[in-house]
Amino acid sequence: GIFCGSFHDFFYVSKKTKEAFENAGITGISFERVQAFHEKRKELHSLDFECYLMIVDTEKEVELDYKAMHLKRKNVCPICDSFTLSRHRIFETILKEDTLSDKDIIRVKHHEARFICTQKVVDTIRDNKLKGFEIKEVSKMFLV
């Protein structure tokens, strides 16, 4: 079971990863089978192996509390809302509690490739020996 890669809110994953997450009842994601486009024939066709897009639901995103973390947003883009952070100090991750979801996987707003997940997701990854996932323990995470 190989985790094949990521780009913002979706990931390319193997059939084993898809089945492990579905069997565990992981919420906050959906899957779509990947097909290839044959340029000369101008048609879609299946790949020689099963590959899926694992799409993270972005309807609700958890937000970091930058003020409580003593960080300031700088150089905010008026078009895409991207920004840089001043780093006065950062000791802990502080989440805005009212932005949390009951989903097993939730995206961190303004950080497209960062997600917070439940222990159920971590256990599924470990129990099924899924590769390509980077799990970081957050030693200091607070809700405000």
C-alpha positions as CSV (number, residue, x, y, z in Angstrom):
1,G,0.0,0.0,0.0
2,I,1.8,3.1,-1.2
3,F,0.8,6.7,-0.6
4,C,1.8,8.1,-4.0
5,G,1.9,11.8,-3.5
6,S,-0.1,14.9,-2.7
7,F,-1.1,18.2,-4.1
8,H,-3.2,20.6,-1.9
9,D,-6.5,18.8,-1.0
10,F,-6.0,15.5,-2.7
11,F,-3.5,12.7,-2.7
12,Y,-2.8,9.8,-5.1
13,V,-3.1,6.6,-3.2
14,S,-3.1,2.9,-3.8
15,K,-6.1,0.5,-3.7
16,K,-4.7,-0.8,-0.4
17,T,-4.8,2.6,1.1
18,K,-8.3,3.3,-0.2
19,E,-9.6,0.0,1.1
20,A,-8.0,0.5,4.5
21,F,-9.5,3.9,5.0
22,E,-12.9,2.8,3.8
23,N,-12.9,-0.3,6.0
24,A,-12.0,1.8,9.0
25,G,-14.8,4.3,8.2
26,I,-12.5,7.3,8.0
27,T,-14.6,10.5,7.5
28,G,-13.6,13.7,5.8
29,I,-12.4,12.2,2.6
30,S,-13.7,10.6,-0.7
31,F,-12.0,8.6,-3.4
32,E,-12.1,8.7,-7.2
33,R,-10.4,6.3,-9.6
34,V,-7.6,7.8,-11.7
35,Q,-7.6,7.3,-15.4
36,A,-5.1,8.3,-18.0
37,F,-5.7,10.3,-21.1
38,H,-4.3,8.9,-24.3
39,E,-3.1,11.9,-26.2
40,K,-3.1,10.3,-29.7
41,R,-6.4,8.5,-29.4
42,K,-8.0,11.4,-27.4
43,E,-9.6,9.0,-25.0
44,L,-9.5,8.0,-21.3
45,H,-8.3,4.6,-20.3
46,S,-7.6,2.7,-17.1
47,L,-4.1,2.5,-15.7
48,D,-2.3,-0.9,-15.4
49,F,-2.7,-0.6,-11.6
50,E,-5.4,0.9,-9.5
51,C,-4.7,4.4,-8.3
52,Y,-7.1,6.7,-6.6
53,L,-7.4,10.4,-5.7
54,M,-8.1,10.7,-2.0
55,I,-9.8,14.0,-1.8
56,V,-10.0,15.8,1.6
57,D,-13.3,17.6,2.2
58,T,-12.5,21.3,2.5
59,E,-16.0,22.5,3.4
60,K,-14.7,23.1,6.9
61,E,-11.1,23.9,7.9
62,V,-9.5,24.2,11.3
63,E,-7.9,27.5,11.9
64,L,-4.7,28.3,13.8
65,D,-4.9,31.1,16.3
66,Y,-2.0,33.2,15.1
67,K,-2.5,35.9,17.7
68,A,-2.5,33.5,20.6
69,M,0.7,31.9,19.0
70,H,2.3,35.4,18.9
71,L,2.5,35.4,15.2
72,K,1.4,38.0,12.7
73,R,0.3,37.5,9.1
74,K,2.4,39.7,6.7
75,N,2.5,40.3,3.0
76,V,-1.1,39.0,2.5
77,C,-2.0,38.5,-1.2
78,P,-5.3,40.2,-2.0
79,I,-6.0,37.6,-4.7
80,C,-5.3,34.2,-3.1
81,D,-5.0,35.2,0.6
82,S,-1.5,33.6,0.9
83,F,0.9,35.3,3.4
84,T,4.1,35.0,5.4
85,L,4.3,34.9,9.1
86,S,6.4,37.0,11.5
87,R,8.1,34.7,13.9
88,H,8.3,36.5,17.2
89,R,8.1,33.2,19.0
90,I,6.3,29.9,18.5
91,F,6.2,27.3,21.3
92,E,2.9,25.6,20.8
93,T,0.2,25.1,18.2
94,I,-3.1,26.8,19.1
95,L,-6.3,25.9,17.3
96,K,-9.5,27.9,17.3
97,E,-11.9,25.4,18.9
98,D,-15.0,26.7,17.1
99,T,-13.4,25.8,13.8
100,L,-12.9,22.1,14.6
101,S,-14.9,19.5,12.8
102,D,-16.2,16.0,13.7
103,K,-14.4,14.5,10.7
104,D,-11.4,12.2,11.1
105,I,-9.3,14.3,8.7
106,I,-9.5,18.1,8.5
107,R,-7.4,20.5,6.6
108,V,-5.6,23.4,8.4
109,K,-6.7,26.6,6.8
110,H,-4.0,28.5,4.8
111,H,-1.8,25.3,4.9
112,E,-3.0,23.2,2.0
113,A,-0.8,20.2,2.6
114,R,-1.3,20.1,6.4
115,F,-4.0,18.1,8.1
116,I,-5.1,17.2,11.6
117,C,-6.4,13.8,12.0
118,T,-7.9,11.6,14.7
119,Q,-6.1,8.6,16.4
120,K,-8.4,6.4,14.3
121,V,-6.5,7.6,11.1
122,V,-3.1,7.1,12.7
123,D,-4.0,3.6,13.9
124,T,-5.3,2.7,10.4
125,I,-2.1,3.9,8.8
126,R,0.1,2.0,11.3
127,D,-2.1,-1.2,11.4
128,N,-2.1,-1.5,7.7
129,K,1.5,-0.5,7.3
130,L,0.6,2.2,4.8
131,K,3.6,4.1,3.4
132,G,4.2,7.7,2.5
133,F,2.3,9.3,5.4
134,E,4.2,11.6,7.7
135,I,2.7,11.5,11.2
136,K,4.0,14.1,13.6
137,E,3.1,14.0,17.3
138,V,2.1,17.5,18.4
139,S,3.4,17.8,21.9
140,K,1.7,21.1,22.7
141,M,-1.6,21.7,21.0
142,F,-4.2,23.9,22.7
143,L,-7.8,24.9,21.9
144,V,-9.0,28.5,22.4
